[in-house]
């Protein structure tokens, strides 16, 4: 594993200038998944609406906001989970520059998004009755328990704009994440959706039909 050195950090900081995402922001989202987010966000209409569930320190929220500068990005999180709650050295398991962690996930989120004027933080539970516009994209990456993901899928599928996209992260076969696979596949089957996971990513997308897939991916 690469050591956290000031030299490597400077290299990463220089590299982000040509990217809509920022690899120095702490978090678990891989660069491959950030590229998937970039690709989806670039297809959001001007004055559209993106809802992200589980924004944590803002690593993926920044990618949504920069890739769709004409859209509003509503970021829903309780901001109760922090790196220190995980125990041990979190830097062994997460990406980003430790120097950018402001002590809590919530403080870090506000710091890294303070200049992104299309980001709207919404502190609370994912299925609260948020008074927000219908969403062009809903991205689920919060609580990964099967019951919670299933409830979020039902809740947010009813709050999509016509032709909107329901998607999320952590479609992974490891035991800790199999609950996401069960919830998403069960919903896809019940709602007659096509489930798609881009190569080498853990992002899942649900398409209604081929035209829907062409709109958001092909």
C-alpha positions in Angstrom: 0.0 0.0 0.0 1.3 3.5 -0.9 2.5 5.5 2.1 0.9 8.9 2.9 3.7 11.3 1.9 3.6 15.0 1.1 5.1 14.3 -2.2 2.4 11.8 -3.3 -0.3 14.2 -2.0 1.1 17.0 -4.1 1.0 14.7 -7.2 -2.7 13.9 -6.5 -3.5 17.6 -5.9 -2.0 18.6 -9.3 -3.8 15.8 -11.1 -7.3 16.8 -9.9 -7.2 20.1 -11.9 -8.2 18.2 -15.1 -10.9 16.1 -13.3 -14.4 16.9 -12.1 -13.7 14.8 -9.0 -11.2 15.3 -6.2 -9.1 12.4 -5.2 -7.8 14.1 -2.1 -11.2 14.2 -0.4 -11.4 11.3 2.2 -13.8 8.5 1.5 -14.2 5.0 0.1 -15.4 5.9 -3.4 -12.9 4.5 -6.0 -11.7 6.5 -8.9 -13.4 4.1 -11.3 -16.7 4.7 -9.5 -16.2 8.5 -9.6 -15.7 8.2 -13.3 -19.1 6.4 -13.5 -20.7 9.2 -11.5 -19.1 11.8 -13.8 -20.5 10.0 -16.9 -24.0 9.9 -15.4 -24.0 13.4 -14.1 -23.0 14.8 -17.5 -26.3 13.6 -18.9 -28.4 15.4 -16.3 -30.4 18.3 -17.9 -29.6 21.9 -17.0 -31.6 22.9 -13.9 -32.0 19.2 -13.1 -31.9 17.6 -9.7 -29.6 15.0 -8.3 -30.2 13.4 -4.9 -27.3 11.6 -3.2 -28.0 9.5 -0.1 -25.0 9.0 2.1 -22.6 11.9 1.2 -20.2 11.4 4.2 -17.1 13.6 3.6 -18.2 14.8 0.1 -16.0 12.8 -2.1 -18.8 11.7 -4.5 -20.9 14.8 -3.9 -18.1 16.9 -5.4 -18.1 14.7 -8.5 -21.8 15.1 -8.9 -21.7 18.8 -8.4 -18.7 19.5 -10.7 -19.9 17.1 -13.4 -23.4 18.7 -13.5 -22.8 22.3 -12.7 -26.2 23.4 -14.0 -28.1 20.9 -11.6 -28.9 21.0 -7.9 -27.2 18.3 -5.9 -29.2 17.5 -2.7 -27.0 15.6 -0.3 -28.8 13.6 2.4 -26.9 12.2 5.4 -27.3 12.0 9.2 -23.6 12.7 9.5 -23.4 10.4 12.5 -20.7 8.1 11.1 -17.1 9.3 11.4 -13.8 7.7 10.7 -12.9 7.6 14.4 -15.9 5.3 15.0 -14.4 2.7 12.7 -11.4 2.1 15.0 -7.8 1.5 14.0 -6.1 3.4 11.2 -8.9 4.4 8.8 -6.3 5.5 6.2 -5.5 1.8 5.6 -9.0 1.3 4.3 -10.0 4.6 2.7 -8.8 6.9 -0.1 -7.9 10.6 0.1 -5.6 12.9 1.9 -5.8 12.6 5.7 -4.9 16.3 6.1 -8.3 17.1 4.6 -10.3 15.3 7.3 -11.6 18.1 9.5 -12.3 15.9 12.6 -15.8 14.8 11.6 -17.4 13.8 8.4 -19.9 16.7 8.6 -17.3 19.3 9.1 -15.2 17.8 6.2 -18.3 17.8 3.9 -19.0 21.4 4.5 -15.4 22.4 4.0 -14.9 20.6 0.7 -18.2 21.7 -0.7 -18.2 25.3 0.5 -17.4 26.7 -3.0 -19.8 24.3 -4.8 -22.9 26.5 -4.9 -25.1 23.8 -6.4 -24.7 21.5 -3.4 -27.5 21.5 -0.8 -26.9 19.5 2.4 -30.0 17.9 4.0 -29.3 16.5 7.4 -31.6 13.7 8.4 -32.7 10.2 7.4 -32.8 9.0 3.9 -36.6 8.3 3.8 -37.7 11.5 5.6 -40.3 13.5 3.8 -38.0 15.9 2.1 -39.7 18.8 0.4 -37.6 18.6 -2.8 -38.2 18.6 -6.5 -38.5 15.3 -8.3 -35.1 13.9 -9.0 -33.4 13.2 -12.4 -31.0 11.0 -10.6 -31.1 9.3 -7.1 -27.9 7.7 -5.9 -28.1 5.4 -2.8 -25.0 5.0 -0.8 -26.0 5.3 2.8 -27.1 2.5 5.3 -26.4 -0.8 3.5 -28.7 -3.0 5.5 -31.1 -4.9 3.2 -34.3 -3.5 4.9 -33.0 0.1 4.6 -31.9 -0.2 1.0 -35.3 -1.8 0.1 -37.1 1.1 1.8 -35.0 3.7 0.1 -35.6 2.0 -3.3 -39.4 2.1 -2.8 -39.3 5.7 -1.4 -37.1 7.3 -4.0 -38.5 5.4 -7.0 -41.7 7.3 -6.4 -39.8 10.6 -6.4 -38.1 10.4 -9.7 -38.9 12.7 -12.5 -40.2 11.1 -15.7 -37.2 9.2 -17.2 -35.2 9.6 -14.1 -32.4 7.2 -13.0 -32.2 5.2 -9.8 -28.7 4.0 -9.0 -26.3 3.5 -6.1 -23.0 2.0 -4.9 -21.6 -1.2 -3.3 -23.0 -3.9 -5.5 -20.4 -6.2 -4.1 -20.3 -10.0 -3.3 -18.4 -9.7 0.0 -20.5 -10.8 3.0 -20.7 -7.3 4.4 -22.3 -6.0 1.2 -24.4 -8.9 0.0 -27.5 -7.2 1.5 -27.2 -4.5 -1.2 -27.2 -7.1 -3.9 -30.3 -8.8 -2.4 -32.2 -5.5 -2.0 -31.4 -4.2 -5.5 -32.0 -7.5 -7.4 -35.3 -8.1 -5.6 -36.5 -4.5 -6.5 -35.3 -4.9 -10.1 -37.2 -8.1 -10.4 -40.4 -6.8 -8.8 -40.3 -3.5 -10.8 -39.3 -5.2 -14.1 -36.0 -3.2 -14.4 -32.8 -4.1 -16.1 -30.0 -4.2 -13.6 -26.6 -2.9 -15.0 -23.2 -2.7 -13.3 -20.5 -1.0 -15.3 -17.3 -3.0 -15.8 -14.8 -2.8 -12.9 -17.1 -0.8 -10.7 -19.5 -1.4 -7.9 -22.1 1.1 -9.0 -25.5 -0.3 -10.0 -28.0 1.3 -12.3 -31.7 0.4 -12.9 -33.1 0.8 -16.5 -36.7 0.6 -17.5 -36.0 -0.3 -21.1 -33.4 0.1 -23.9 -34.4 3.7 -24.5 -33.9 4.5 -20.8 -30.5 2.9 -20.9 -29.5 4.9 -24.1 -30.5 8.1 -22.3 -28.2 7.5 -19.3 -25.4 5.2 -20.4 -25.1 4.1 -24.1 
